[in-house]
Amino acid sequence: MKTNFKQISLCDIYDDVKSFFEDDKPKFIELFDSFIDFSEIIPSSFYDHYYFPIDHRDFSIESMFCVIFLQKILSIPNTHCLFVTHLIF
C-alpha cells in the first residue's frame, strides 16, 4: 500500500495566508488565535510591569499584544480605526 504525501512549500503557505488576508479577514485572524500563544511569547517582566500599579486591568496583556500585532499586520493606522474594523468583523 502506497502512502501519498504532499510536501508543502513556503510558497504554498504564503499563497494560502495571502488569500486569507485578501479574501477572508476573519479567517486570517482566526489563524493567529489558533497558532500563536501570546502568553508564551511575553516575558514575565512585561507581566510584572503591566500589572504592577493595579492587580486587575480591563484588558489582559495578551489581548493588548494581539491587538497591536493585528494592527501592524493589517496596516490599521490608529486605534480608532482598529475599533471600527472590529465592529465590521
PDB file of N, CA, C and O in Angstrom:
ATOM      1  N   MET A   1       0.840  -1.165   0.000  1.00  0.00           N
ATOM      2  CA  MET A   1       0.000   0.000   0.000  1.00  0.00           C
ATOM      3  C   MET A   1       0.895   1.242   0.000  1.00  0.00           C
ATOM      4  O   MET A   1       1.780   1.389   0.843  1.00  0.00           O
ATOM      5  N   LYS A   2       0.651   2.100  -0.934  1.00  0.00           N
ATOM      6  CA  LYS A   2       1.461   3.298  -1.091  1.00  0.00           C
ATOM      7  C   LYS A   2       0.775   4.479  -0.401  1.00  0.00           C
ATOM      8  O   LYS A   2      -0.423   4.706  -0.570  1.00  0.00           O
ATOM      9  N   THR A   3       1.551   5.213   0.369  1.00  0.00           N
ATOM     10  CA  THR A   3       1.035   6.393   1.044  1.00  0.00           C
ATOM     11  C   THR A   3       1.429   7.620   0.234  1.00  0.00           C
ATOM     12  O   THR A   3       2.593   7.795  -0.124  1.00  0.00           O
ATOM     13  N   ASN A   4       0.462   8.451  -0.044  1.00  0.00           N
ATOM     14  CA  ASN A   4       0.729   9.669  -0.808  1.00  0.00           C
ATOM     15  C   ASN A   4       0.866  10.852   0.138  1.00  0.00           C
ATOM     16  O   ASN A   4      -0.070  11.210   0.853  1.00  0.00           O
ATOM     17  N   PHE A   5       2.032  11.441   0.128  1.00  0.00           N
ATOM     18  CA  PHE A   5       2.281  12.634   0.915  1.00  0.00           C
ATOM     19  C   PHE A   5       2.541  13.786  -0.032  1.00  0.00           C
ATOM     20  O   PHE A   5       3.119  13.616  -1.105  1.00  0.00           O
ATOM     21  N   LYS A   6       2.110  14.940   0.378  1.00  0.00           N
ATOM     22  CA  LYS A   6       2.378  16.132  -0.414  1.00  0.00           C
ATOM     23  C   LYS A   6       3.254  17.057   0.416  1.00  0.00           C
ATOM     24  O   LYS A   6       2.896  17.434   1.531  1.00  0.00           O
ATOM     25  N   GLN A   7       4.383  17.412  -0.130  1.00  0.00           N
ATOM     26  CA  GLN A   7       5.263  18.331   0.567  1.00  0.00           C
ATOM     27  C   GLN A   7       4.765  19.746   0.329  1.00  0.00           C
ATOM     28  O   GLN A   7       4.511  20.147  -0.807  1.00  0.00           O
ATOM     29  N   ILE A   8       4.630  20.488   1.404  1.00  0.00           N
ATOM     30  CA  ILE A   8       4.142  21.856   1.308  1.00  0.00           C
ATOM     31  C   ILE A   8       5.340  22.790   1.247  1.00  0.00           C
ATOM     32  O   ILE A   8       6.245  22.722   2.079  1.00  0.00           O
ATOM     33  N   SER A   9       5.327  23.641   0.270  1.00  0.00           N
ATOM     34  CA  SER A   9       6.428  24.599   0.142  1.00  0.00           C
ATOM     35  C   SER A   9       6.071  25.902   0.849  1.00  0.00           C
ATOM     36  O   SER A   9       4.909  26.156   1.166  1.00  0.00           O
ATOM     37  N   LEU A  10       7.062  26.700   1.083  1.00  0.00           N
ATOM     38  CA  LEU A  10       6.848  28.002   1.705  1.00  0.00           C
ATOM     39  C   LEU A  10       5.978  28.883   0.809  1.00  0.00           C
ATOM     40  O   LEU A  10       5.194  29.693   1.304  1.00  0.00           O
ATOM     41  N   CYS A  11       6.115  28.726  -0.487  1.00  0.00           N
ATOM     42  CA  CYS A  11       5.283  29.493  -1.432  1.00  0.00           C
ATOM     43  C   CYS A  11       3.808  29.129  -1.289  1.00  0.00           C
ATOM     44  O   CYS A  11       2.941  29.999  -1.363  1.00  0.00           O
ATOM     45  N   ASP A  12       3.524  27.840  -1.083  1.00  0.00           N
ATOM     46  CA  ASP A  12       2.136  27.407  -0.885  1.00  0.00           C
ATOM     47  C   ASP A  12       1.550  28.018   0.387  1.00  0.00           C
ATOM     48  O   ASP A  12       0.410  28.485   0.394  1.00  0.00           O
ATOM     49  N   ILE A  13       2.327  28.011   1.444  1.00  0.00           N
ATOM     50  CA  ILE A  13       1.865  28.586   2.708  1.00  0.00           C
ATOM     51  C   ILE A  13       1.631  30.083   2.542  1.00  0.00           C
ATOM     52  O   ILE A  13       0.621  30.616   3.000  1.00  0.00           O
ATOM     53  N   TYR A  14       2.568  30.751   1.886  1.00  0.00           N
ATOM     54  CA  TYR A  14       2.427  32.189   1.654  1.00  0.00           C
ATOM     55  C   TYR A  14       1.169  32.486   0.838  1.00  0.00           C
ATOM     56  O   TYR A  14       0.425  33.413   1.159  1.00  0.00           O
ATOM     57  N   ASP A  15       0.931  31.708  -0.209  1.00  0.00           N
ATOM     58  CA  ASP A  15      -0.259  31.915  -1.044  1.00  0.00           C
ATOM     59  C   ASP A  15      -1.547  31.715  -0.247  1.00  0.00           C
ATOM     60  O   ASP A  15      -2.506  32.468  -0.416  1.00  0.00           O
ATOM     61  N   ASP A  16      -1.570  30.702   0.620  1.00  0.00           N
ATOM     62  CA  ASP A  16      -2.758  30.460   1.448  1.00  0.00           C
ATOM     63  C   ASP A  16      -3.005  31.614   2.417  1.00  0.00           C
ATOM     64  O   ASP A  16      -4.131  32.094   2.548  1.00  0.00           O
ATOM     65  N   VAL A  17      -1.960  32.047   3.082  1.00  0.00           N
ATOM     66  CA  VAL A  17      -2.102  33.148   4.041  1.00  0.00           C
ATOM     67  C   VAL A  17      -2.494  34.432   3.318  1.00  0.00           C
ATOM     68  O   VAL A  17      -3.323  35.198   3.810  1.00  0.00           O
ATOM     69  N   LYS A  18      -1.905  34.664   2.166  1.00  0.00           N
ATOM     70  CA  LYS A  18      -2.238  35.857   1.383  1.00  0.00           C
ATOM     71  C   LYS A  18      -3.702  35.830   0.945  1.00  0.00           C
ATOM     72  O   LYS A  18      -4.378  36.859   0.983  1.00  0.00           O
ATOM     73  N   SER A  19      -4.192  34.675   0.534  1.00  0.00           N
ATOM     74  CA  SER A  19      -5.594  34.589   0.115  1.00  0.00           C
ATOM     75  C   SER A  19      -6.533  34.817   1.303  1.00  0.00           C
ATOM     76  O   SER A  19      -7.572  35.461   1.155  1.00  0.00           O
ATOM     77  N   PHE A  20      -6.171  34.288   2.491  1.00  0.00           N
ATOM     78  CA  PHE A  20      -6.977  34.569   3.680  1.00  0.00           C
ATOM     79  C   PHE A  20      -6.972  36.061   3.984  1.00  0.00           C
ATOM     80  O   PHE A  20      -8.008  36.647   4.298  1.00  0.00           O
ATOM     81  N   PHE A  21      -5.795  36.665   3.886  1.00  0.00           N
ATOM     82  CA  PHE A  21      -5.660  38.083   4.192  1.00  0.00           C
ATOM     83  C   PHE A  21      -6.498  38.939   3.246  1.00  0.00           C
ATOM     84  O   PHE A  21      -7.140  39.897   3.676  1.00  0.00           O
ATOM     85  N   GLU A  22      -6.492  38.596   1.968  1.00  0.00           N
ATOM     86  CA  GLU A  22      -7.194  39.409   0.977  1.00  0.00           C
ATOM     87  C   GLU A  22      -8.682  39.088   0.887  1.00  0.00           C
ATOM     88  O   GLU A  22      -9.496  39.987   0.676  1.00  0.00           O
ATOM     89  N   ASP A  23      -9.045  37.822   1.043  1.00  0.00           N
ATOM     90  CA  ASP A  23     -10.421  37.412   0.781  1.00  0.00           C
ATOM     91  C   ASP A  23     -11.259  37.154   2.030  1.00  0.00           C
ATOM     92  O   ASP A  23     -12.474  37.354   2.018  1.00  0.00           O
ATOM     93  N   ASP A  24     -10.620  36.714   3.097  1.00  0.00           N
ATOM     94  CA  ASP A  24     -11.377  36.287   4.269  1.00  0.00           C
ATOM     95  C   ASP A  24     -10.649  36.716   5.544  1.00  0.00           C
ATOM     96  O   ASP A  24     -10.013  35.897   6.207  1.00  0.00           O
ATOM     97  N   LYS A  25     -10.746  38.004   5.882  1.00  0.00           N
ATOM     98  CA  LYS A  25     -10.012  38.535   7.036  1.00  0.00           C
ATOM     99  C   LYS A  25     -10.391  37.869   8.360  1.00  0.00           C
ATOM    100  O   LYS A  25      -9.501  37.639   9.179  1.00  0.00           O
ATOM    101  N   PRO A  26     -11.657  37.548   8.614  1.00  0.00           N
ATOM    102  CA  PRO A  26     -11.947  36.836   9.869  1.00  0.00           C
ATOM    103  C   PRO A  26     -11.214  35.495   9.965  1.00  0.00           C
ATOM    104  O   PRO A  26     -10.755  35.121  11.045  1.00  0.00           O
ATOM    105  N   LYS A  27     -11.102  34.777   8.862  1.00  0.00           N
ATOM    106  CA  LYS A  27     -10.365  33.511   8.868  1.00  0.00           C
ATOM    107  C   LYS A  27      -8.880  33.766   9.126  1.00  0.00           C
ATOM    108  O   LYS A  27      -8.221  32.986   9.813  1.00  0.00           O
ATOM    109  N   PHE A  28      -8.365  34.846   8.580  1.00  0.00           N
ATOM    110  CA  PHE A  28      -6.972  35.227   8.793  1.00  0.00           C
ATOM    111  C   PHE A  28      -6.713  35.490  10.277  1.00  0.00           C
ATOM    112  O   PHE A  28      -5.694  35.059  10.816  1.00  0.00           O
ATOM    113  N   ILE A  29      -7.616  36.185  10.926  1.00  0.00           N
ATOM    114  CA  ILE A  29      -7.477  36.482  12.351  1.00  0.00           C
ATOM    115  C   ILE A  29      -7.610  35.206  13.179  1.00  0.00           C
ATOM    116  O   ILE A  29      -6.926  35.055  14.191  1.00  0.00           O
ATOM    117  N   GLU A  30      -8.473  34.296  12.766  1.00  0.00           N
ATOM    118  CA  GLU A  30      -8.619  33.020  13.472  1.00  0.00           C
ATOM    119  C   GLU A  30      -7.330  32.197  13.420  1.00  0.00           C
ATOM    120  O   GLU A  30      -7.039  31.446  14.352  1.00  0.00           O
ATOM    121  N   LEU A  31      -6.565  32.330  12.348  1.00  0.00           N
ATOM    122  CA  LEU A  31      -5.286  31.624  12.263  1.00  0.00           C
ATOM    123  C   LEU A  31      -4.356  32.044  13.396  1.00  0.00           C
ATOM    124  O   LEU A  31      -3.686  31.203  13.994  1.00  0.00           O
ATOM    125  N   PHE A  32      -4.314  33.331  13.691  1.00  0.00           N
ATOM    126  CA  PHE A  32      -3.476  33.803  14.788  1.00  0.00           C
ATOM    127  C   PHE A  32      -3.965  33.261  16.123  1.00  0.00           C
ATOM    128  O   PHE A  32      -3.171  32.856  16.972  1.00  0.00           O
ATOM    129  N   ASP A  33      -5.253  33.260  16.292  1.00  0.00           N
ATOM    130  CA  ASP A  33      -5.815  32.751  17.537  1.00  0.00           C
ATOM    131  C   ASP A  33      -5.502  31.269  17.714  1.00  0.00           C
ATOM    132  O   ASP A  33      -5.306  30.802  18.836  1.00  0.00           O
ATOM    133  N   SER A  34      -5.456  30.539  16.619  1.00  0.00           N
ATOM    134  CA  SER A  34      -5.208  29.097  16.680  1.00  0.00           C
ATOM    135  C   SER A  34      -3.737  28.737  16.854  1.00  0.00           C
ATOM    136  O   SER A  34      -3.417  27.746  17.510  1.00  0.00           O
ATOM    137  N   PHE A  35      -2.836  29.534  16.273  1.00  0.00           N
ATOM    138  CA  PHE A  35      -1.442  29.113  16.200  1.00  0.00           C
ATOM    139  C   PHE A  35      -0.446  29.959  16.989  1.00  0.00           C
ATOM    140  O   PHE A  35       0.714  29.569  17.124  1.00  0.00           O
ATOM    141  N   ILE A  36      -0.868  31.092  17.506  1.00  0.00           N
ATOM    142  CA  ILE A  36       0.056  31.930  18.272  1.00  0.00           C
ATOM    143  C   ILE A  36      -0.449  32.049  19.699  1.00  0.00           C
ATOM    144  O   ILE A  36      -1.573  32.485  19.942  1.00  0.00           O
ATOM    145  N   ASP A  37       0.392  31.657  20.627  1.00  0.00           N
ATOM    146  CA  ASP A  37       0.069  31.773  22.044  1.00  0.00           C
ATOM    147  C   ASP A  37       0.894  32.925  22.616  1.00  0.00           C
ATOM    148  O   ASP A  37       2.076  32.763  22.921  1.00  0.00           O
ATOM    149  N   PHE A  38       0.263  34.081  22.757  1.00  0.00           N
ATOM    150  CA  PHE A  38       0.981  35.269  23.211  1.00  0.00           C
ATOM    151  C   PHE A  38       1.494  35.124  24.638  1.00  0.00           C
ATOM    152  O   PHE A  38       2.479  35.769  24.999  1.00  0.00           O
ATOM    153  N   SER A  39       0.864  34.310  25.442  1.00  0.00           N
ATOM    154  CA  SER A  39       1.333  34.141  26.820  1.00  0.00           C
ATOM    155  C   SER A  39       2.711  33.482  26.870  1.00  0.00           C
ATOM    156  O   SER A  39       3.449  33.674  27.837  1.00  0.00           O
ATOM    157  N   GLU A  40       3.064  32.713  25.849  1.00  0.00           N
ATOM    158  CA  GLU A  40       4.394  32.102  25.798  1.00  0.00           C
ATOM    159  C   GLU A  40       5.445  33.066  25.242  1.00  0.00           C
ATOM    160  O   GLU A  40       6.638  32.897  25.494  1.00  0.00           O
ATOM    161  N   ILE A  41       5.015  34.053  24.504  1.00  0.00           N
ATOM    162  CA  ILE A  41       5.937  34.996  23.875  1.00  0.00           C
ATOM    163  C   ILE A  41       6.305  36.136  24.827  1.00  0.00           C
ATOM    164  O   ILE A  41       7.432  36.631  24.797  1.00  0.00           O
ATOM    165  N   ILE A  42       5.369  36.548  25.661  1.00  0.00           N
ATOM    166  CA  ILE A  42       5.559  37.708  26.532  1.00  0.00           C
ATOM    167  C   ILE A  42       6.415  37.323  27.738  1.00  0.00           C
ATOM    168  O   ILE A  42       6.074  36.384  28.458  1.00  0.00           O
ATOM    169  N   PRO A  43       7.512  38.027  27.966  1.00  0.00           N
ATOM    170  CA  PRO A  43       8.363  37.717  29.125  1.00  0.00           C
ATOM    171  C   PRO A  43       7.675  38.074  30.448  1.00  0.00           C
ATOM    172  O   PRO A  43       6.787  38.925  30.488  1.00  0.00           O
ATOM    173  N   SER A  44       8.087  37.429  31.494  1.00  0.00           N
ATOM    174  CA  SER A  44       7.472  37.661  32.808  1.00  0.00           C
ATOM    175  C   SER A  44       7.675  39.095  33.287  1.00  0.00           C
ATOM    176  O   SER A  44       6.839  39.621  34.021  1.00  0.00           O
ATOM    177  N   SER A  45       8.768  39.731  32.885  1.00  0.00           N
ATOM    178  CA  SER A  45       8.995  41.125  33.290  1.00  0.00           C
ATOM    179  C   SER A  45       7.908  42.052  32.725  1.00  0.00           C
ATOM    180  O   SER A  45       7.530  43.027  33.374  1.00  0.00           O
ATOM    181  N   PHE A  46       7.407  41.753  31.522  1.00  0.00           N
ATOM    182  CA  PHE A  46       6.307  42.540  30.961  1.00  0.00           C
ATOM    183  C   PHE A  46       5.056  42.366  31.804  1.00  0.00           C
ATOM    184  O   PHE A  46       4.352  43.336  32.088  1.00  0.00           O
ATOM    185  N   TYR A  47       4.778  41.131  32.204  1.00  0.00           N
ATOM    186  CA  TYR A  47       3.626  40.879  33.077  1.00  0.00           C
ATOM    187  C   TYR A  47       3.744  41.685  34.364  1.00  0.00           C
ATOM    188  O   TYR A  47       2.786  42.321  34.802  1.00  0.00           O
ATOM    189  N   ASP A  48       4.922  41.650  34.958  1.00  0.00           N
ATOM    190  CA  ASP A  48       5.137  42.360  36.220  1.00  0.00           C
ATOM    191  C   ASP A  48       4.895  43.861  36.074  1.00  0.00           C
ATOM    192  O   ASP A  48       4.238  44.468  36.919  1.00  0.00           O
ATOM    193  N   HIS A  49       5.414  44.451  35.023  1.00  0.00           N
ATOM    194  CA  HIS A  49       5.252  45.895  34.825  1.00  0.00           C
ATOM    195  C   HIS A  49       3.833  46.269  34.425  1.00  0.00           C
ATOM    196  O   HIS A  49       3.331  47.323  34.817  1.00  0.00           O
ATOM    197  N   TYR A  50       3.196  45.424  33.661  1.00  0.00           N
ATOM    198  CA  TYR A  50       1.834  45.717  33.210  1.00  0.00           C
ATOM    199  C   TYR A  50       0.846  45.674  34.372  1.00  0.00           C
ATOM    200  O   TYR A  50      -0.042  46.520  34.468  1.00  0.00           O
ATOM    201  N   TYR A  51       1.002  44.696  35.246  1.00  0.00           N
ATOM    202  CA  TYR A  51       0.058  44.520  36.346  1.00  0.00           C
ATOM    203  C   TYR A  51       0.523  45.154  37.655  1.00  0.00           C
ATOM    204  O   TYR A  51      -0.168  45.039  38.668  1.00  0.00           O
ATOM    205  N   PHE A  52       1.666  45.814  37.658  1.00  0.00           N
ATOM    206  CA  PHE A  52       2.215  46.353  38.900  1.00  0.00           C
ATOM    207  C   PHE A  52       1.333  47.416  39.569  1.00  0.00           C
ATOM    208  O   PHE A  52       1.013  47.266  40.748  1.00  0.00           O
ATOM    209  N   PRO A  53       0.925  48.486  38.865  1.00  0.00           N
ATOM    210  CA  PRO A  53       0.172  49.532  39.575  1.00  0.00           C
ATOM    211  C   PRO A  53      -1.144  49.026  40.178  1.00  0.00           C
ATOM    212  O   PRO A  53      -1.530  49.428  41.275  1.00  0.00           O
ATOM    213  N   ILE A  54      -1.812  48.156  39.458  1.00  0.00           N
ATOM    214  CA  ILE A  54      -3.071  47.591  39.951  1.00  0.00           C
ATOM    215  C   ILE A  54      -3.081  46.098  39.646  1.00  0.00           C
ATOM    216  O   ILE A  54      -2.451  45.646  38.690  1.00  0.00           O
ATOM    217  N   ASP A  55      -3.786  45.356  40.449  1.00  0.00           N
ATOM    218  CA  ASP A  55      -3.814  43.903  40.257  1.00  0.00           C
ATOM    219  C   ASP A  55      -4.718  43.468  39.115  1.00  0.00           C
ATOM    220  O   ASP A  55      -4.527  42.401  38.531  1.00  0.00           O
ATOM    221  N   HIS A  56      -5.688  44.289  38.806  1.00  0.00           N
ATOM    222  CA  HIS A  56      -6.657  43.899  37.781  1.00  0.00           C
ATOM    223  C   HIS A  56      -6.753  44.991  36.724  1.00  0.00           C
ATOM    224  O   HIS A  56      -6.838  46.177  37.044  1.00  0.00           O
ATOM    225  N   ARG A  57      -6.739  44.582  35.484  1.00  0.00           N
ATOM    226  CA  ARG A  57      -6.930  45.508  34.363  1.00  0.00           C
ATOM    227  C   ARG A  57      -8.126  45.041  33.553  1.00  0.00           C
ATOM    228  O   ARG A  57      -8.513  43.874  33.610  1.00  0.00           O
ATOM    229  N   ASP A  58      -8.707  45.963  32.798  1.00  0.00           N
ATOM    230  CA  ASP A  58      -9.862  45.611  31.971  1.00  0.00           C
ATOM    231  C   ASP A  58      -9.484  44.679  30.825  1.00  0.00           C
ATOM    232  O   ASP A  58     -10.283  43.848  30.395  1.00  0.00           O
ATOM    233  N   PHE A  59      -8.247  44.831  30.334  1.00  0.00           N
ATOM    234  CA  PHE A  59      -7.791  44.006  29.214  1.00  0.00           C
ATOM    235  C   PHE A  59      -6.507  43.300  29.607  1.00  0.00           C
ATOM    236  O   PHE A  59      -5.624  43.893  30.226  1.00  0.00           O
ATOM    237  N   SER A  60      -6.411  42.049  29.248  1.00  0.00           N
ATOM    238  CA  SER A  60      -5.197  41.296  29.574  1.00  0.00           C
ATOM    239  C   SER A  60      -4.045  41.754  28.686  1.00  0.00           C
ATOM    240  O   SER A  60      -4.252  42.344  27.626  1.00  0.00           O
ATOM    241  N   ILE A  61      -2.852  41.474  29.134  1.00  0.00           N
ATOM    242  CA  ILE A  61      -1.677  41.853  28.354  1.00  0.00           C
ATOM    243  C   ILE A  61      -1.634  41.066  27.040  1.00  0.00           C
ATOM    244  O   ILE A  61      -1.154  41.579  26.029  1.00  0.00           O
ATOM    245  N   GLU A  62      -2.129  39.836  27.047  1.00  0.00           N
ATOM    246  CA  GLU A  62      -2.174  39.043  25.813  1.00  0.00           C
ATOM    247  C   GLU A  62      -3.088  39.688  24.781  1.00  0.00           C
ATOM    248  O   GLU A  62      -2.756  39.744  23.597  1.00  0.00           O
ATOM    249  N   SER A  63      -4.238  40.174  25.233  1.00  0.00           N
ATOM    250  CA  SER A  63      -5.163  40.813  24.294  1.00  0.00           C
ATOM    251  C   SER A  63      -4.580  42.113  23.741  1.00  0.00           C
ATOM    252  O   SER A  63      -4.788  42.446  22.575  1.00  0.00           O
ATOM    253  N   MET A  64      -3.849  42.847  24.585  1.00  0.00           N
ATOM    254  CA  MET A  64      -3.223  44.082  24.114  1.00  0.00           C
ATOM    255  C   MET A  64      -2.163  43.790  23.047  1.00  0.00           C
ATOM    256  O   MET A  64      -2.106  44.474  22.025  1.00  0.00           O
ATOM    257  N   PHE A  65      -1.335  42.785  23.282  1.00  0.00           N
ATOM    258  CA  PHE A  65      -0.325  42.416  22.291  1.00  0.00           C
ATOM    259  C   PHE A  65      -0.976  41.926  21.003  1.00  0.00           C
ATOM    260  O   PHE A  65      -0.506  42.239  19.910  1.00  0.00           O
ATOM    261  N   CYS A  66      -2.034  41.175  21.126  1.00  0.00           N
ATOM    262  CA  CYS A  66      -2.733  40.666  19.950  1.00  0.00           C
ATOM    263  C   CYS A  66      -3.289  41.818  19.108  1.00  0.00           C
ATOM    264  O   CYS A  66      -3.175  41.808  17.883  1.00  0.00           O
ATOM    265  N   VAL A  67      -3.879  42.791  19.761  1.00  0.00           N
ATOM    266  CA  VAL A  67      -4.435  43.941  19.050  1.00  0.00           C
ATOM    267  C   VAL A  67      -3.337  44.726  18.342  1.00  0.00           C
ATOM    268  O   VAL A  67      -3.497  45.114  17.185  1.00  0.00           O
ATOM    269  N   ILE A  68      -2.235  44.960  19.023  1.00  0.00           N
ATOM    270  CA  ILE A  68      -1.126  45.699  18.404  1.00  0.00           C
ATOM    271  C   ILE A  68      -0.552  44.913  17.230  1.00  0.00           C
ATOM    272  O   ILE A  68      -0.246  45.480  16.181  1.00  0.00           O
ATOM    273  N   PHE A  69      -0.410  43.623  17.415  1.00  0.00           N
ATOM    274  CA  PHE A  69       0.104  42.750  16.362  1.00  0.00           C
ATOM    275  C   PHE A  69      -0.797  42.806  15.127  1.00  0.00           C
ATOM    276  O   PHE A  69      -0.308  42.979  14.011  1.00  0.00           O
ATOM    277  N   LEU A  70      -2.088  42.663  15.319  1.00  0.00           N
ATOM    278  CA  LEU A  70      -3.026  42.715  14.197  1.00  0.00           C
ATOM    279  C   LEU A  70      -3.083  44.103  13.567  1.00  0.00           C
ATOM    280  O   LEU A  70      -3.221  44.237  12.351  1.00  0.00           O
ATOM    281  N   GLN A  71      -2.978  45.121  14.396  1.00  0.00           N
ATOM    282  CA  GLN A  71      -2.978  46.485  13.866  1.00  0.00           C
ATOM    283  C   GLN A  71      -1.819  46.677  12.893  1.00  0.00           C
ATOM    284  O   GLN A  71      -1.990  47.279  11.833  1.00  0.00           O
ATOM    285  N   LYS A  72      -0.652  46.170  13.248  1.00  0.00           N
ATOM    286  CA  LYS A  72       0.518  46.317  12.380  1.00  0.00           C
ATOM    287  C   LYS A  72       0.395  45.457  11.125  1.00  0.00           C
ATOM    288  O   LYS A  72       0.735  45.910  10.032  1.00  0.00           O
ATOM    289  N   ILE A  73      -0.079  44.240  11.265  1.00  0.00           N
ATOM    290  CA  ILE A  73      -0.193  43.351  10.106  1.00  0.00           C
ATOM    291  C   ILE A  73      -1.245  43.846   9.122  1.00  0.00           C
ATOM    292  O   ILE A  73      -1.033  43.803   7.910  1.00  0.00           O
ATOM    293  N   LEU A  74      -2.370  44.310   9.634  1.00  0.00           N
ATOM    294  CA  LEU A  74      -3.447  44.767   8.760  1.00  0.00           C
ATOM    295  C   LEU A  74      -3.280  46.223   8.330  1.00  0.00           C
ATOM    296  O   LEU A  74      -4.128  46.759   7.617  1.00  0.00           O
ATOM    297  N   SER A  75      -2.195  46.862   8.757  1.00  0.00           N
ATOM    298  CA  SER A  75      -1.885  48.258   8.397  1.00  0.00           C
ATOM    299  C   SER A  75      -3.009  49.212   8.783  1.00  0.00           C
ATOM    300  O   SER A  75      -3.419  50.061   7.991  1.00  0.00           O
ATOM    301  N   ILE A  76      -3.495  49.063   9.992  1.00  0.00           N
ATOM    302  CA  ILE A  76      -4.529  49.956  10.511  1.00  0.00           C
ATOM    303  C   ILE A  76      -3.807  51.125  11.174  1.00  0.00           C
ATOM    304  O   ILE A  76      -3.011  50.910  12.088  1.00  0.00           O
ATOM    305  N   PRO A  77      -4.070  52.363  10.734  1.00  0.00           N
ATOM    306  CA  PRO A  77      -3.247  53.497  11.169  1.00  0.00           C
ATOM    307  C   PRO A  77      -3.360  53.881  12.649  1.00  0.00           C
ATOM    308  O   PRO A  77      -2.375  54.325  13.239  1.00  0.00           O
ATOM    309  N   ASN A  78      -4.536  53.720  13.258  1.00  0.00           N
ATOM    310  CA  ASN A  78      -4.662  54.105  14.664  1.00  0.00           C
ATOM    311  C   ASN A  78      -5.689  53.225  15.369  1.00  0.00           C
ATOM    312  O   ASN A  78      -6.366  52.416  14.736  1.00  0.00           O
ATOM    313  N   THR A  79      -5.794  53.389  16.665  1.00  0.00           N
ATOM    314  CA  THR A  79      -6.677  52.510  17.436  1.00  0.00           C
ATOM    315  C   THR A  79      -8.150  52.780  17.169  1.00  0.00           C
ATOM    316  O   THR A  79      -8.968  51.867  17.278  1.00  0.00           O
ATOM    317  N   HIS A  80      -8.503  53.999  16.825  1.00  0.00           N
ATOM    318  CA  HIS A  80      -9.906  54.281  16.497  1.00  0.00           C
ATOM    319  C   HIS A  80     -10.324  53.466  15.270  1.00  0.00           C
ATOM    320  O   HIS A  80     -11.398  52.864  15.256  1.00  0.00           O
ATOM    321  N   CYS A  81      -9.478  53.451  14.249  1.00  0.00           N
ATOM    322  CA  CYS A  81      -9.770  52.656  13.052  1.00  0.00           C
ATOM    323  C   CYS A  81      -9.804  51.169  13.384  1.00  0.00           C
ATOM    324  O   CYS A  81     -10.574  50.411  12.793  1.00  0.00           O
ATOM    325  N   LEU A  82      -8.978  50.763  14.317  1.00  0.00           N
ATOM    326  CA  LEU A  82      -8.965  49.367  14.737  1.00  0.00           C
ATOM    327  C   LEU A  82     -10.290  48.986  15.372  1.00  0.00           C
ATOM    328  O   LEU A  82     -10.814  47.903  15.111  1.00  0.00           O
ATOM    329  N   PHE A  83     -10.836  49.861  16.201  1.00  0.00           N
ATOM    330  CA  PHE A  83     -12.118  49.607  16.840  1.00  0.00           C
ATOM    331  C   PHE A  83     -13.230  49.525  15.802  1.00  0.00           C
ATOM    332  O   PHE A  83     -14.085  48.642  15.884  1.00  0.00           O
ATOM    333  N   VAL A  84     -13.232  50.424  14.835  1.00  0.00           N
ATOM    334  CA  VAL A  84     -14.240  50.416  13.775  1.00  0.00           C
ATOM    335  C   VAL A  84     -14.111  49.141  12.945  1.00  0.00           C
ATOM    336  O   VAL A  84     -15.122  48.548  12.567  1.00  0.00           O
ATOM    337  N   THR A  85     -12.882  48.712  12.657  1.00  0.00           N
ATOM    338  CA  THR A  85     -12.655  47.480  11.911  1.00  0.00           C
ATOM    339  C   THR A  85     -13.194  46.288  12.683  1.00  0.00           C
ATOM    340  O   THR A  85     -13.778  45.378  12.094  1.00  0.00           O
ATOM    341  N   HIS A  86     -13.001  46.285  13.994  1.00  0.00           N
ATOM    342  CA  HIS A  86     -13.508  45.193  14.832  1.00  0.00           C
ATOM    343  C   HIS A  86     -15.036  45.120  14.746  1.00  0.00           C
ATOM    344  O   HIS A  86     -15.599  44.026  14.711  1.00  0.00           O
ATOM    345  N   LEU A  87     -15.700  46.255  14.712  1.00  0.00           N
ATOM    346  CA  LEU A  87     -17.157  46.264  14.618  1.00  0.00           C
ATOM    347  C   LEU A  87     -17.639  45.715  13.279  1.00  0.00           C
ATOM    348  O   LEU A  87     -18.705  45.104  13.200  1.00  0.00           O
ATOM    349  N   ILE A  88     -16.852  45.934  12.231  1.00  0.00           N
ATOM    350  CA  ILE A  88     -17.227  45.429  10.907  1.00  0.00           C
ATOM    351  C   ILE A  88     -17.153  43.911  10.880  1.00  0.00           C
ATOM    352  O   ILE A  88     -18.016  43.262  10.288  1.00  0.00           O
ATOM    353  N   PHE A  89     -16.122  43.324  11.523  1.00  0.00           N
ATOM    354  CA  PHE A  89     -15.975  41.872  11.543  1.00  0.00           C
ATOM    355  C   PHE A  89     -17.025  41.279  12.438  1.00  0.00           C
ATOM    356  O   PHE A  89     -17.082  40.060  12.599  1.00  0.00           O
TER     357      PHE A  89
END
